[in-house]
Amino acid sequence: MHGHKRGDELPNWVADKQKRIARIAEAKAELEAEAKAAADEERRIEAEKQKSREADGRNKTGKAAAPPSDEPAAKAQRNFTDPESRILKTKDGFIHGYNAQAAVDGKAQIIVAHTLTPSTSDHGQLVPLVDGIEANLGRKPQQASADSGYLSEDNLANLDQRGIDGYVATGRASRPTADNGKVGGPLTQAMRKKIADGGFDTPYRLRKQIVEAVFGQIKQARGFRQFLLRGLANVRAEWAMICTAPNS
């Protein structure tokens, strides 16, 4: 081994007091901006739910939740190694990372579109994936299946507007949220009935064996468990390369 450094030196911005203060102030401003964006998104989702309730002629039940705050939580953290990453919940706990998505063709079992965001929610990724398929292949998919993480009235409406035969899991509700005994907005109710009426032959049953098999190949056969790069643009490029490998 050669060189004059030990390898444990502090970054310049940490060693310099003024740079350290400036970096902390920058991180504080970013946390405040993120908190406001998250609160705005929470308000948007609640407005969509309220619109669905009004269309269904029902009232919100239970204790009213506290309104979302534009201020960051007292324990909010900032990752200086990769500030664009976010804290995500996984089966093994919490990590700083990104939310990677992929759309897989049901017959050829190849990846036909992919996205990657720092968002913890899947809601906003269904339409970009569907539009990505059209951009990559020159035509829209005739049919699309997705798990309950992608369920929203807006997503179901967007599939209908694009003429795509959608099958999106509606999740499990413990009790009805409407006086008429139904759960969810009108499009969600229609989707629940559509999947139930399909019985054992519903296309939704194939979703797991289509997409999960490809993710299994990426993780197990190719040994991919974490991104090696930092920064949203770099990690998106890395995910694009990873998604290309199963298709080769």
N, C-alpha and C positions, 0 to 999 in steps of 0.2 A: 504494500500500500504506500502511496506517495502523496505528498501535499503538506501544507503547513497548518491546515485546520484540523480540529479535533472531531468535528461533526456534531457537536452539541452547542454550537454558538447560537445566541439568540438572533432572531431576525432583526434587521435594522430598525424597523418601526417599534419593536418592543424595547430595544436598548436605548432608544432616544425618547426622552420624556415628552417632548412636544409632539413628536410623531405619534407617540402612544396615546396622548390625550386626543389628538385629531382623529385617530383611528377609532377610538371608543365613541367619540361624538358622531362619527359617520355611522357606526354600527347602531347607535341609539336611534338615529334618524331613520335608518332602514327598518328597524324593528317597529317604529311608529307607523311607517308607511305600510308595512305588512299587516299590522293590526287593523288599520283602517280598511285595507283591501279585503281582509278576512271578514270584517264586520259588514262591509258592503255586500259581499257574497252571501253571508248569512241572511241579510235582509232581503236579498233577491230571492233566495230559496224560500224564505217564509212567505214572501209576496206570492210566489208561484203556488205554494200550498194553500194560501188563503183564496186565491183565484179558483183553485180546484174545488175547495170546500163550497164556495159560493155557487159554482156551476152545478154542484151536486146537491145544493139546498141543505147544507148541514153547517153546524156551528163547531168551533174549536172546543174540545173538551179538556178537562184537567186544569191544573194550576197554570196560570200564565207564566211563561219563562221571562227571565230578566232580559231586557233589550241588549243586543250586542254592543260591546264597548269599542270605541275607536282607539282606546289606549292599550298598549301592550301589557300583558300580565306581569305581575311582579317578578315571576320566575322565568320570564321569557329569556331565551338564550340566542347568541349569534355565533355561528361557526366561522372562525377566521380562516380556516384552511380552505373551505369552499362555501363562501357566503350565500351562493345561489341555491345550495341544497336546503332541505327542510327536514324537520323531525317527523319521521314516518313510523307508524305502528306496524310491527310484523308479528308473526307467530312466536318469535324468539324475544320479543321486547321492542324497544324503540331504537331507531338508528337515524343518523343523518344521511339522507339519500335523495333519490328521485323516483318518480312513479313512471315505470316503463310499460307501454302497451303495445300489443301487436294484433293484427287481424290475419287470420289464417284461412286459406281456401279449403273448403270442405272435401273436395275430391283429390286435388293434387297435394294437399297438406303442405303448401308452401306459404311463407309469409308474404302477403300482398300489400300491407301497409303497416306503418308503425308510428308511434308518437312517444314523446318523453317530456314530462313536465315536473316541476317541483310541487305540484298540487297534491294534497293528500286524498282528494276526491276523484273518482272515476267519472262522475256525471258529465263533465265537460269534454270527455274524450271520444264519445261515441260518434258524434257528427264529424270531427276531424278525421277519424279512422275511415268512416264511410266515404267521405270526400277524397281522402287519400287513395282509396282503392280506385276511384274513378280517374284520378289524376295519373296513377301509375299504369292502369290497364286500358284507359280510354273508354270505359263504360262502367255504369253503376252495377253493384251486385244485385241480383234478383231477390236474394234472401239474406238475412243477417240474424245471428243469435248472439245474445249477450247475457251476462249474469246480472243479478239484482243491483250491483254497484252502479250500473248504467241507467237504472230506471228513473225516469222523470216524465212528467206530462210533455215537457218540451221535446225531449228526445223521441218519444213515441210519435209526436206530431211531425217532427222532422223526417222520420222514416216514412210516414204516410205521404208527406209532401213530395218526397223523392221517389215515390212509387216502389218502395222496398218492402217486401214481405218480412216484417220483423217478428222476432220471438225473444222477448226480454223478460227474464224472471221477475216476478212481482214480489218475491220475498214472502216471509211468513209473519202474519199479524196475529197478536194474541187475542184481539177482540175487534169487532167492527168499530169504525170511527164515525159512522153515519147513522141517522135514525132509521134508515131503510135497511140496515144490516149489512151494507156494503163497505168495502175498504178501499180507499184511494179515489182518485179522480176518475172521470168517465173513460179516459183512454187506458188507465191502469186496470179498471174493472173489465174493459173489453179484452185487454191482453190476458188477464187472469182466466177469463172464460175461454179464450182462444187456445191457450195452452192446455187447459183442463179438457176441453172438447177433443183435442188431438190425442189424448190418452197416451198409450205406450208408443204410438207411432209419431208423436209430435216431433218436429225437427229439433226442438230445443234439447231433447234428450241426447242429441249427438254433440252438443257444444263441448262438453268436457273432453271427449275422446278426440275432438278435432284440435282444439287449441292447447289443452294441457299436455298432450303428447309432444307437441313442438317445444313447449317450455321445458318439459322433462329432458328432451334431447339437448337443449341448450345448457341446462344446469348439470345433468348427470353425465351425458356422453362427452360433452365438450368442457365440462368442469368450470363453467362460468358461474361465479357466486357474488362477485362485486365488481363495480366499475374501477378502472385503474386511473382514469383521468379526472380532472377537476374542472368545474365551470360548466354551466348549462350547455353552451354551444359545443364544447369538447365532448361532454358525455352523450349528447345527442348524436354526434358523429360516431362515437364508439358503439352506441346502441344500433345505429344503422349498419355498421360493419358486422356486429353480432347477428343481426337479423338476416344479413345476406348469406352467412355461412350455411344455415340449414337448407338454403335453396340451391346450393352448388352441388 
